[in-house]
Amino acid sequence: MSLKIHFLHSHLDFFPENLGDTSDEQGERLHQDLQRIEKNYQGFWDEGMMSDYCWTLLRETEPEQYKRRCYTALHF
């Protein structure tokens, strides 16, 4: 079973109903990222594989996209 099928099958209950409403560009990027991960891990499944993917998504997210500010730097 490929990595994509295994991941989708094991997390099927967590996907929203409008999962198919993504653009072709987003789908293509997901497939490219998963191919790169499969190449790096050479087809072996482990927990670190998906965590690496999630961390790459977090690192690529621009902080300007968030609407709320972090107020941890404020001193009272």
Biopython code that builds the backbone (N, CA, C, O; Angstrom):
import numpy as np
from Bio.PDB.StructureBuilder import StructureBuilder

atoms = [
    (1, "MET", "N", (0.850, -1.168, 0.000)),
    (1, "MET", "CA", (0.000, 0.000, 0.000)),
    (1, "MET", "C", (0.899, 1.234, 0.000)),
    (1, "MET", "O", (1.841, 1.330, 0.786)),
    (2, "SER", "N", (0.598, 2.161, -0.879)),
    (2, "SER", "CA", (1.444, 3.348, -0.968)),
    (2, "SER", "C", (1.226, 4.258, 0.233)),
    (2, "SER", "O", (0.245, 4.123, 0.965)),
    (3, "LEU", "N", (2.138, 5.165, 0.418)),
    (3, "LEU", "CA", (2.073, 6.095, 1.545)),
    (3, "LEU", "C", (0.813, 6.945, 1.481)),
    (3, "LEU", "O", (0.153, 7.155, 2.498)),
    (4, "LYS", "N", (0.475, 7.437, 0.284)),
    (4, "LYS", "CA", (-0.698, 8.301, 0.150)),
    (4, "LYS", "C", (-1.976, 7.568, 0.535)),
    (4, "LYS", "O", (-2.802, 8.096, 1.279)),
    (5, "ILE", "N", (-2.136, 6.352, 0.026)),
    (5, "ILE", "CA", (-3.342, 5.586, 0.315)),
    (5, "ILE", "C", (-3.404, 5.237, 1.798)),
    (5, "ILE", "O", (-4.470, 5.318, 2.409)),
    (6, "HIS", "N", (-2.282, 4.852, 2.374)),
    (6, "HIS", "CA", (-2.250, 4.516, 3.797)),
    (6, "HIS", "C", (-2.633, 5.724, 4.645)),
    (6, "HIS", "O", (-3.427, 5.598, 5.577)),
    (7, "PHE", "N", (-2.081, 6.887, 4.334)),
    (7, "PHE", "CA", (-2.367, 8.094, 5.107)),
    (7, "PHE", "C", (-3.833, 8.490, 4.977)),
    (7, "PHE", "O", (-4.486, 8.791, 5.975)),
    (8, "LEU", "N", (-4.352, 8.491, 3.750)),
    (8, "LEU", "CA", (-5.744, 8.880, 3.543)),
    (8, "LEU", "C", (-6.700, 7.892, 4.204)),
    (8, "LEU", "O", (-7.688, 8.301, 4.815)),
    (9, "HIS", "N", (-6.416, 6.610, 4.088)),
    (9, "HIS", "CA", (-7.301, 5.604, 4.659)),
    (9, "HIS", "C", (-7.308, 5.668, 6.183)),
    (9, "HIS", "O", (-8.363, 5.521, 6.800)),
    (10, "SER", "N", (-6.165, 5.883, 6.786)),
    (10, "SER", "CA", (-6.101, 5.886, 8.244)),
    (10, "SER", "C", (-6.653, 7.171, 8.858)),
    (10, "SER", "O", (-6.961, 7.192, 10.050)),
    (11, "HIS", "N", (-6.785, 8.235, 8.079)),
    (11, "HIS", "CA", (-7.287, 9.507, 8.603)),
    (11, "HIS", "C", (-8.579, 9.945, 7.920)),
    (11, "HIS", "O", (-8.892, 11.135, 7.902)),
    (12, "LEU", "N", (-9.324, 9.014, 7.364)),
    (12, "LEU", "CA", (-10.505, 9.347, 6.578)),
    (12, "LEU", "C", (-11.568, 10.073, 7.392)),
    (12, "LEU", "O", (-12.262, 10.940, 6.861)),
    (13, "ASP", "N", (-11.708, 9.737, 8.665)),
    (13, "ASP", "CA", (-12.737, 10.363, 9.495)),
    (13, "ASP", "C", (-12.436, 11.820, 9.821)),
    (13, "ASP", "O", (-13.342, 12.557, 10.209)),
    (14, "PHE", "N", (-11.201, 12.247, 9.674)),
    (14, "PHE", "CA", (-10.817, 13.601, 10.066)),
    (14, "PHE", "C", (-10.926, 14.618, 8.933)),
    (14, "PHE", "O", (-10.803, 15.819, 9.172)),
    (15, "PHE", "N", (-11.153, 14.158, 7.709)),
    (15, "PHE", "CA", (-11.221, 15.080, 6.583)),
    (15, "PHE", "C", (-12.591, 15.741, 6.520)),
    (15, "PHE", "O", (-13.598, 15.083, 6.784)),
    (16, "PRO", "N", (-12.657, 17.017, 6.179)),
    (16, "PRO", "CA", (-13.947, 17.695, 6.069)),
    (16, "PRO", "C", (-14.721, 17.206, 4.846)),
    (16, "PRO", "O", (-14.171, 16.547, 3.963)),
    (17, "GLU", "N", (-16.004, 17.543, 4.817)),
    (17, "GLU", "CA", (-16.866, 17.121, 3.709)),
    (17, "GLU", "C", (-16.468, 17.780, 2.398)),
    (17, "GLU", "O", (-16.669, 17.195, 1.334)),
    (18, "ASN", "N", (-15.909, 18.981, 2.447)),
    (18, "ASN", "CA", (-15.554, 19.717, 1.231)),
    (18, "ASN", "C", (-14.109, 19.469, 0.829)),
    (18, "ASN", "O", (-13.449, 20.375, 0.320)),
    (19, "LEU", "N", (-13.613, 18.276, 1.044)),
    (19, "LEU", "CA", (-12.217, 17.970, 0.753)),
    (19, "LEU", "C", (-11.902, 18.139, -0.726)),
    (19, "LEU", "O", (-10.785, 18.517, -1.078)),
    (20, "GLY", "N", (-12.864, 17.867, -1.591)),
    (20, "GLY", "CA", (-12.620, 17.962, -3.024)),
    (20, "GLY", "C", (-12.605, 19.381, -3.546)),
    (20, "GLY", "O", (-12.379, 19.584, -4.739)),
    (21, "ASP", "N", (-12.836, 20.370, -2.704)),
    (21, "ASP", "CA", (-12.901, 21.758, -3.140)),
    (21, "ASP", "C", (-11.541, 22.437, -3.175)),
    (21, "ASP", "O", (-11.476, 23.665, -3.133)),
    (22, "THR", "N", (-10.471, 21.692, -3.249)),
    (22, "THR", "CA", (-9.144, 22.291, -3.351)),
    (22, "THR", "C", (-8.796, 22.525, -4.811)),
    (22, "THR", "O", (-9.345, 21.876, -5.702)),
    (23, "SER", "N", (-7.905, 23.432, -5.044)),
    (23, "SER", "CA", (-7.515, 23.731, -6.418)),
    (23, "SER", "C", (-6.557, 22.667, -6.936)),
    (23, "SER", "O", (-5.971, 21.910, -6.162)),
    (24, "ASP", "N", (-6.409, 22.623, -8.246)),
    (24, "ASP", "CA", (-5.478, 21.674, -8.855)),
    (24, "ASP", "C", (-4.043, 21.979, -8.447)),
    (24, "ASP", "O", (-3.224, 21.070, -8.315)),
    (25, "GLU", "N", (-3.739, 23.261, -8.247)),
    (25, "GLU", "CA", (-2.386, 23.657, -7.848)),
    (25, "GLU", "C", (-2.042, 23.109, -6.463)),
    (25, "GLU", "O", (-0.931, 22.629, -6.240)),
    (26, "GLN", "N", (-3.001, 23.182, -5.534)),
    (26, "GLN", "CA", (-2.765, 22.647, -4.197)),
    (26, "GLN", "C", (-2.592, 21.135, -4.239)),
    (26, "GLN", "O", (-1.731, 20.587, -3.551)),
    (27, "GLY", "N", (-3.405, 20.460, -5.041)),
    (27, "GLY", "CA", (-3.288, 19.014, -5.162)),
    (27, "GLY", "C", (-1.966, 18.599, -5.768)),
    (27, "GLY", "O", (-1.358, 17.620, -5.336)),
    (28, "GLU", "N", (-1.519, 19.346, -6.772)),
    (28, "GLU", "CA", (-0.241, 19.034, -7.409)),
    (28, "GLU", "C", (0.912, 19.232, -6.434)),
    (28, "GLU", "O", (1.856, 18.442, -6.419)),
    (29, "ARG", "N", (0.839, 20.283, -5.619)),
    (29, "ARG", "CA", (1.904, 20.523, -4.638)),
    (29, "ARG", "C", (1.944, 19.409, -3.599)),
    (29, "ARG", "O", (3.020, 18.967, -3.198)),
    (30, "LEU", "N", (0.761, 18.953, -3.161)),
    (30, "LEU", "CA", (0.711, 17.856, -2.203)),
    (30, "LEU", "C", (1.370, 16.609, -2.781)),
    (30, "LEU", "O", (2.150, 15.946, -2.098)),
    (31, "HIS", "N", (1.064, 16.287, -4.025)),
    (31, "HIS", "CA", (1.648, 15.101, -4.644)),
    (31, "HIS", "C", (3.162, 15.242, -4.793)),
    (31, "HIS", "O", (3.899, 14.276, -4.595)),
    (32, "GLN", "N", (3.622, 16.433, -5.138)),
    (32, "GLN", "CA", (5.062, 16.648, -5.258)),
    (32, "GLN", "C", (5.752, 16.506, -3.902)),
    (32, "GLN", "O", (6.824, 15.908, -3.801)),
    (33, "ASP", "N", (5.132, 17.059, -2.867)),
    (33, "ASP", "CA", (5.707, 16.949, -1.524)),
    (33, "ASP", "C", (5.750, 15.500, -1.059)),
    (33, "ASP", "O", (6.744, 15.061, -0.482)),
    (34, "LEU", "N", (4.673, 14.757, -1.309)),
    (34, "LEU", "CA", (4.649, 13.358, -0.893)),
    (34, "LEU", "C", (5.651, 12.520, -1.669)),
    (34, "LEU", "O", (6.244, 11.597, -1.111)),
    (35, "GLN", "N", (5.848, 12.821, -2.939)),
    (35, "GLN", "CA", (6.861, 12.108, -3.716)),
    (35, "GLN", "C", (8.258, 12.380, -3.161)),
    (35, "GLN", "O", (9.090, 11.475, -3.088)),
    (36, "ARG", "N", (8.509, 13.630, -2.773)),
    (36, "ARG", "CA", (9.808, 13.976, -2.200)),
    (36, "ARG", "C", (10.020, 13.251, -0.871)),
    (36, "ARG", "O", (11.116, 12.760, -0.600)),
    (37, "ILE", "N", (8.978, 13.183, -0.045)),
    (37, "ILE", "CA", (9.088, 12.492, 1.240)),
    (37, "ILE", "C", (9.316, 11.003, 1.026)),
    (37, "ILE", "O", (10.151, 10.399, 1.699)),
    (38, "GLU", "N", (8.569, 10.399, 0.079)),
    (38, "GLU", "CA", (8.758, 8.976, -0.208)),
    (38, "GLU", "C", (10.172, 8.704, -0.704)),
    (38, "GLU", "O", (10.765, 7.676, -0.380)),
    (39, "LYS", "N", (10.708, 9.632, -1.491)),
    (39, "LYS", "CA", (12.075, 9.468, -1.989)),
    (39, "LYS", "C", (13.082, 9.570, -0.845)),
    (39, "LYS", "O", (14.031, 8.788, -0.780)),
    (40, "ASN", "N", (12.876, 10.532, 0.057)),
    (40, "ASN", "CA", (13.798, 10.702, 1.184)),
    (40, "ASN", "C", (13.787, 9.502, 2.122)),
    (40, "ASN", "O", (14.832, 9.086, 2.622)),
    (41, "TYR", "N", (12.608, 8.950, 2.358)),
    (41, "TYR", "CA", (12.494, 7.818, 3.272)),
    (41, "TYR", "C", (12.578, 6.478, 2.552)),
    (41, "TYR", "O", (12.530, 5.432, 3.199)),
    (42, "GLN", "N", (12.700, 6.487, 1.245)),
    (42, "GLN", "CA", (12.891, 5.302, 0.409)),
    (42, "GLN", "C", (11.811, 4.251, 0.642)),
    (42, "GLN", "O", (12.095, 3.055, 0.701)),
    (43, "GLY", "N", (10.570, 4.712, 0.772)),
    (43, "GLY", "CA", (9.444, 3.794, 0.869)),
    (43, "GLY", "C", (9.186, 3.199, 2.232)),
    (43, "GLY", "O", (8.229, 2.439, 2.379)),
    (44, "PHE", "N", (9.989, 3.501, 3.242)),
    (44, "PHE", "CA", (9.766, 2.958, 4.577)),
    (44, "PHE", "C", (8.867, 3.897, 5.365)),
    (44, "PHE", "O", (9.115, 5.101, 5.421)),
    (45, "TRP", "N", (7.831, 3.349, 5.968)),
    (45, "TRP", "CA", (6.878, 4.141, 6.730)),
    (45, "TRP", "C", (7.346, 4.245, 8.171)),
    (45, "TRP", "O", (7.720, 3.244, 8.782)),
    (46, "ASP", "N", (7.327, 5.439, 8.708)),
    (46, "ASP", "CA", (7.496, 5.627, 10.140)),
    (46, "ASP", "C", (6.834, 6.936, 10.538)),
    (46, "ASP", "O", (6.399, 7.709, 9.684)),
    (47, "GLU", "N", (6.762, 7.175, 11.828)),
    (47, "GLU", "CA", (6.031, 8.335, 12.334)),
    (47, "GLU", "C", (6.695, 9.645, 11.950)),
    (47, "GLU", "O", (6.021, 10.666, 11.811)),
    (48, "GLY", "N", (7.999, 9.627, 11.778)),
    (48, "GLY", "CA", (8.719, 10.849, 11.460)),
    (48, "GLY", "C", (8.433, 11.380, 10.074)),
    (48, "GLY", "O", (8.660, 12.558, 9.796)),
    (49, "MET", "N", (7.939, 10.524, 9.204)),
    (49, "MET", "CA", (7.706, 10.930, 7.825)),
    (49, "MET", "C", (6.631, 12.021, 7.739)),
    (49, "MET", "O", (6.855, 13.064, 7.124)),
    (50, "MET", "N", (5.481, 11.785, 8.347)),
    (50, "MET", "CA", (4.416, 12.775, 8.284)),
    (50, "MET", "C", (4.721, 13.977, 9.175)),
    (50, "MET", "O", (4.297, 15.092, 8.869)),
    (51, "SER", "N", (5.441, 13.771, 10.259)),
    (51, "SER", "CA", (5.796, 14.918, 11.098)),
    (51, "SER", "C", (6.752, 15.845, 10.357)),
    (51, "SER", "O", (6.663, 17.063, 10.505)),
    (52, "ASP", "N", (7.664, 15.289, 9.563)),
    (52, "ASP", "CA", (8.535, 16.128, 8.739)),
    (52, "ASP", "C", (7.725, 16.957, 7.763)),
    (52, "ASP", "O", (8.010, 18.137, 7.555)),
    (53, "TYR", "N", (6.716, 16.342, 7.164)),
    (53, "TYR", "CA", (5.870, 17.067, 6.219)),
    (53, "TYR", "C", (5.116, 18.195, 6.925)),
    (53, "TYR", "O", (5.029, 19.306, 6.402)),
    (54, "CYS", "N", (4.573, 17.914, 8.106)),
    (54, "CYS", "CA", (3.841, 18.950, 8.847)),
    (54, "CYS", "C", (4.761, 20.103, 9.243)),
    (54, "CYS", "O", (4.353, 21.263, 9.191)),
    (55, "TRP", "N", (6.001, 19.796, 9.638)),
    (55, "TRP", "CA", (6.939, 20.855, 10.000)),
    (55, "TRP", "C", (7.314, 21.697, 8.791)),
    (55, "TRP", "O", (7.506, 22.907, 8.919)),
    (56, "THR", "N", (7.424, 21.079, 7.614)),
    (56, "THR", "CA", (7.732, 21.883, 6.429)),
    (56, "THR", "C", (6.586, 22.822, 6.121)),
    (56, "THR", "O", (6.813, 23.951, 5.684)),
    (57, "LEU", "N", (5.350, 22.377, 6.340)),
    (57, "LEU", "CA", (4.207, 23.264, 6.115)),
    (57, "LEU", "C", (4.210, 24.412, 7.111)),
    (57, "LEU", "O", (3.923, 25.550, 6.742)),
    (58, "LEU", "N", (4.531, 24.129, 8.364)),
    (58, "LEU", "CA", (4.566, 25.187, 9.373)),
    (58, "LEU", "C", (5.669, 26.198, 9.088)),
    (58, "LEU", "O", (5.479, 27.398, 9.284)),
    (59, "ARG", "N", (6.810, 25.721, 8.629)),
    (59, "ARG", "CA", (7.915, 26.638, 8.341)),
    (59, "ARG", "C", (7.631, 27.499, 7.125)),
    (59, "ARG", "O", (8.114, 28.628, 7.044)),
    (60, "GLU", "N", (6.849, 26.981, 6.170)),
    (60, "GLU", "CA", (6.568, 27.734, 4.957)),
    (60, "GLU", "C", (5.424, 28.719, 5.126)),
    (60, "GLU", "O", (5.221, 29.570, 4.260)),
    (61, "THR", "N", (4.671, 28.630, 6.213)),
    (61, "THR", "CA", (3.544, 29.519, 6.445)),
    (61, "THR", "C", (4.061, 30.879, 6.899)),
    (61, "THR", "O", (4.855, 30.975, 7.834)),
    (62, "GLU", "N", (3.608, 31.905, 6.236)),
    (62, "GLU", "CA", (4.032, 33.260, 6.574)),
    (62, "GLU", "C", (3.290, 33.739, 7.820)),
    (62, "GLU", "O", (2.084, 33.517, 7.926)),
    (63, "PRO", "N", (3.963, 34.380, 8.756)),
    (63, "PRO", "CA", (3.286, 34.848, 9.967)),
    (63, "PRO", "C", (2.271, 35.955, 9.695)),
    (63, "PRO", "O", (1.398, 36.199, 10.528)),
    (64, "GLU", "N", (2.362, 36.628, 8.553)),
    (64, "GLU", "CA", (1.418, 37.693, 8.242)),
    (64, "GLU", "C", (0.034, 37.144, 7.924)),
    (64, "GLU", "O", (-0.930, 37.909, 7.882)),
    (65, "GLN", "N", (-0.087, 35.856, 7.702)),
    (65, "GLN", "CA", (-1.378, 35.277, 7.368)),
    (65, "GLN", "C", (-2.290, 35.172, 8.582)),
    (65, "GLN", "O", (-3.505, 35.042, 8.432)),
    (66, "TYR", "N", (-1.726, 35.226, 9.768)),
    (66, "TYR", "CA", (-2.528, 35.091, 10.964)),
    (66, "TYR", "C", (-3.163, 36.431, 11.315)),
    (66, "TYR", "O", (-2.529, 37.479, 11.183)),
    (67, "LYS", "N", (-4.416, 36.396, 11.764)),
    (67, "LYS", "CA", (-5.125, 37.620, 12.100)),
    (67, "LYS", "C", (-4.864, 38.049, 13.540)),
    (67, "LYS", "O", (-4.887, 39.241, 13.846)),
    (68, "ARG", "N", (-4.619, 37.103, 14.410)),
    (68, "ARG", "CA", (-4.409, 37.437, 15.813)),
    (68, "ARG", "C", (-2.934, 37.666, 16.091)),
    (68, "ARG", "O", (-2.065, 37.038, 15.486)),
    (69, "ARG", "N", (-2.672, 38.567, 17.007)),
    (69, "ARG", "CA", (-1.292, 38.835, 17.400)),
    (69, "ARG", "C", (-0.949, 38.026, 18.626)),
    (69, "ARG", "O", (-1.819, 37.681, 19.426)),
    (70, "CYS", "N", (0.291, 37.735, 18.762)),
    (70, "CYS", "CA", (0.785, 37.052, 19.947)),
    (70, "CYS", "C", (1.153, 38.112, 20.979)),
    (70, "CYS", "O", (2.000, 38.968, 20.720)),
    (71, "TYR", "N", (0.529, 38.058, 22.127)),
    (71, "TYR", "CA", (0.766, 39.060, 23.155)),
    (71, "TYR", "C", (1.692, 38.549, 24.256)),
    (71, "TYR", "O", (1.700, 39.097, 25.358)),
    (72, "THR", "N", (2.460, 37.525, 23.976)),
    (72, "THR", "CA", (3.334, 36.985, 25.017)),
    (72, "THR", "C", (4.494, 37.919, 25.322)),
    (72, "THR", "O", (5.107, 37.810, 26.384)),
    (73, "ALA", "N", (4.806, 38.831, 24.415)),
    (73, "ALA", "CA", (5.932, 39.731, 24.635)),
    (73, "ALA", "C", (5.546, 40.932, 25.500)),
    (73, "ALA", "O", (6.412, 41.712, 25.897)),
    (74, "LEU", "N", (4.265, 41.083, 25.792)),
    (74, "LEU", "CA", (3.830, 42.208, 26.618)),
    (74, "LEU", "C", (4.146, 41.948, 28.086)),
    (74, "LEU", "O", (4.009, 40.827, 28.577)),
    (75, "HIS", "N", (4.564, 42.982, 28.764)),
    (75, "HIS", "CA", (4.854, 42.875, 30.190)),
    (75, "HIS", "C", (3.865, 43.747, 30.945)),
    (75, "HIS", "O", (3.693, 44.924, 30.629)),
    (76, "PHE", "N", (3.224, 43.170, 31.934)),
    (76, "PHE", "CA", (2.245, 43.928, 32.713)),
    (76, "PHE", "C", (2.817, 44.347, 34.023)),
    (76, "PHE", "O", (2.134, 44.998, 34.815)),
]
sb = StructureBuilder()
sb.init_structure("model")
sb.init_model(0)
sb.init_chain("A")
sb.init_seg("    ")
for serial, (resi, resn, name, xyz) in enumerate(atoms, 1):
    if name == "N":
        sb.init_residue(resn, " ", resi, " ")
    sb.init_atom(name, np.array(xyz, "f"), 0.0, 1.0, " ", f" {name:<3s}", serial, name[0])
structure = sb.get_structure()
